[in-house]
Amino acid sequence: MLVGYVRTSTLEQQAGYEAQVREMEALGCDKIFGEQVSSVAHREQLNKAIEYVREGDTLAVKTLSRLARNITHLWEIVETLEAKGVNLRILDVGIDTKSSTGKLVLTIFGAVNQWEREVMLERQREGIAKAKAEGKYKGRAPTARAKSKEITQMKDEGASVQQIVAKLGVSQASVYRILQAATN
């Protein structure tokens, strides 16, 4: 059985998400797991996909960056899949772990992928530091605080924290923080 996993980091990346789904469907995936969460967040659908696959199955992803945060995480996933007798296929670079060569290439690409991400983050930090020094950096707009009135109003109307989180797209911690500030 061919099982697909698709992911984008944000809900705003809908076109990319849909493109990944179409690619998995065209590949002939029998089942597709997908989510729109950051790679550092808990990825429930990835865990479900790994739990779902059985011996002889193949888990397919579009790119390495959709699957693993770093080389350590990648190998945790690969080892879990191998223990179940499941192969991993990375479509954009043509890697399949059913061969030893595929595993070698996966290791190399995984290391390059991690290096590329670290270089990007380093450049980002340098750019932010430069912008701060020039007085141009304002930081990210506080999204939850901008919704404080809505959060307190929904809570006053009897909504649960989970309902507020789902409707407004803010974190549970932010909701609790805003509600705590409102009672002080």
C-alpha positions as CSV (number, residue, x, y, z in Angstrom):
1,M,0.0,0.0,0.0
2,L,1.2,3.5,-0.8
3,V,0.5,6.1,1.9
4,G,1.0,9.8,1.4
5,Y,1.9,12.5,3.9
6,V,1.5,16.2,3.0
7,R,2.2,19.2,5.2
8,T,2.5,23.0,4.9
9,S,3.6,25.2,7.8
10,T,0.7,27.6,7.8
11,L,-2.9,27.7,6.7
12,E,-2.0,30.5,4.3
13,Q,-0.2,28.0,2.2
14,Q,-3.4,26.4,0.9
15,A,-2.2,26.2,-2.8
16,G,1.0,24.3,-1.8
17,Y,-1.0,22.0,0.4
18,E,-3.5,21.2,-2.4
19,A,-0.7,20.7,-4.9
20,Q,0.9,18.1,-2.6
21,V,-2.4,16.3,-2.2
22,R,-2.9,16.2,-6.0
23,E,0.7,14.8,-6.4
24,M,-0.1,12.1,-3.9
25,E,-3.3,11.2,-5.7
26,A,-1.5,11.1,-9.0
27,L,1.1,8.9,-7.5
28,G,-1.7,6.5,-6.6
29,C,-1.7,6.8,-2.8
30,D,-4.4,4.6,-1.2
31,K,-4.5,6.9,1.8
32,I,-3.2,10.5,2.4
33,F,-2.6,12.1,5.8
34,G,-2.2,15.8,5.8
35,E,-1.9,18.8,8.1
36,Q,-1.0,22.5,8.1
37,V,1.3,23.0,11.1
38,S,4.8,24.1,11.7
39,S,7.5,21.4,11.6
40,V,8.3,22.2,15.3
41,A,4.7,21.7,16.4
42,H,3.1,18.4,17.4
43,R,2.2,16.7,14.1
44,E,-0.7,14.5,14.8
45,Q,-1.2,13.4,11.2
46,L,2.4,12.4,10.7
47,N,2.1,10.3,13.8
48,K,-1.1,8.7,12.6
49,A,0.5,8.0,9.2
50,I,3.4,6.3,10.8
51,E,1.1,4.3,13.1
52,Y,-1.2,3.4,10.1
53,V,1.5,1.9,7.7
54,R,2.1,-1.8,7.8
55,E,4.8,-4.1,6.7
56,G,5.4,-3.8,2.9
57,D,3.8,-0.3,2.7
58,T,5.6,2.8,1.5
59,L,5.2,6.2,3.0
60,A,5.6,8.9,0.4
61,V,6.3,12.7,0.9
62,K,6.9,15.4,-1.6
63,T,10.1,16.8,0.0
64,L,12.3,16.1,3.0
65,S,11.4,19.5,4.5
66,R,7.7,18.4,4.8
67,L,8.7,15.3,6.8
68,A,11.6,16.0,9.3
69,R,12.9,19.0,11.3
70,N,16.5,17.8,11.2
71,I,18.7,14.8,10.5
72,T,18.1,13.3,14.0
73,H,14.3,13.6,13.6
74,L,14.6,12.1,10.0
75,W,16.4,9.1,11.3
76,E,14.0,8.6,14.1
77,I,11.2,8.4,11.5
78,V,13.2,6.1,9.2
79,E,14.1,3.7,12.1
80,T,10.5,3.6,13.2
81,L,9.4,2.8,9.6
82,E,12.1,0.2,9.1
83,A,11.1,-1.6,12.4
84,K,7.7,-1.9,10.8
85,G,9.0,-3.1,7.5
86,V,7.9,0.2,5.7
87,N,9.8,2.0,3.0
88,L,10.1,5.8,2.7
89,R,9.9,7.6,-0.6
90,I,10.9,11.3,-1.1
91,L,9.4,12.3,-4.4
92,D,11.3,15.5,-5.4
93,V,14.7,13.8,-5.2
94,G,13.7,10.3,-6.1
95,I,14.8,8.6,-2.9
96,D,13.4,5.3,-1.8
97,T,14.8,3.6,1.4
98,K,14.1,0.1,0.2
99,S,17.7,0.0,-1.1
100,S,21.0,0.7,0.8
101,T,21.8,3.3,-1.9
102,G,18.5,5.0,-1.1
103,K,19.4,5.2,2.6
104,L,22.8,6.6,1.8
105,V,21.3,9.3,-0.5
106,L,18.7,10.1,2.1
107,T,21.4,10.6,4.8
108,I,23.3,13.0,2.5
109,F,20.2,14.9,1.5
110,G,19.0,15.0,5.1
111,A,22.3,16.5,6.2
112,V,22.2,19.1,3.4
113,N,18.6,19.9,4.1
114,Q,19.5,20.6,7.8
115,W,22.6,22.7,6.9
116,E,20.5,24.7,4.4
117,R,17.9,25.4,7.1
118,E,20.5,26.4,9.7
119,V,22.2,28.8,7.2
120,M,18.8,30.4,6.4
121,L,18.1,30.9,10.1
122,E,21.5,32.3,10.6
123,R,21.0,34.8,7.8
124,Q,17.6,35.7,9.2
125,R,19.0,36.4,12.7
126,E,21.7,38.6,11.1
127,G,19.1,40.5,9.1
128,I,17.0,41.0,12.2
129,A,20.0,42.2,14.2
130,K,20.9,44.7,11.5
131,A,17.4,45.9,11.2
132,K,17.2,46.3,15.0
133,A,20.5,48.3,15.0
134,E,19.0,50.6,12.3
135,G,15.8,51.0,14.3
136,K,13.8,49.4,11.4
137,Y,12.8,46.1,13.1
138,K,9.4,46.1,14.8
139,G,9.0,42.4,15.3
140,R,6.0,40.3,14.6
141,A,2.6,41.8,15.3
142,P,1.1,40.4,18.5
143,T,-1.8,38.5,16.9
144,A,-3.4,37.2,20.1
145,R,-3.3,40.5,22.0
146,A,-5.1,42.1,19.0
147,K,-7.9,39.7,19.6
148,S,-8.1,40.2,23.4
149,K,-11.6,41.8,23.2
150,E,-12.9,38.9,21.1
151,I,-11.3,36.3,23.5
152,T,-12.8,37.8,26.6
153,Q,-16.2,38.3,25.0
154,M,-16.3,34.7,23.8
155,K,-15.3,33.4,27.2
156,D,-18.0,35.6,28.8
157,E,-20.6,34.1,26.4
158,G,-19.6,30.6,27.6
159,A,-17.2,29.5,25.0
160,S,-14.5,27.0,26.1
161,V,-10.8,27.8,25.6
162,Q,-10.6,25.1,22.9
163,Q,-13.5,26.7,21.0
164,I,-11.8,30.1,21.3
165,V,-8.5,28.7,20.0
166,A,-10.3,27.0,17.1
167,K,-12.3,30.0,16.1
168,L,-9.7,32.7,16.5
169,G,-6.5,30.8,15.5
170,V,-4.5,31.8,18.6
171,S,-2.6,29.5,20.9
172,Q,-4.2,28.0,24.1
173,A,-1.4,29.6,26.1
174,S,-2.3,33.1,24.7
175,V,-5.9,32.6,25.5
176,Y,-5.1,31.7,29.1
177,R,-2.7,34.7,29.4
178,I,-5.3,37.1,28.1
179,L,-8.0,35.8,30.3
180,Q,-5.7,35.9,33.3
181,A,-4.8,39.6,32.5
182,A,-8.5,40.4,32.1
183,T,-9.3,39.1,35.7
184,N,-6.4,41.1,37.3
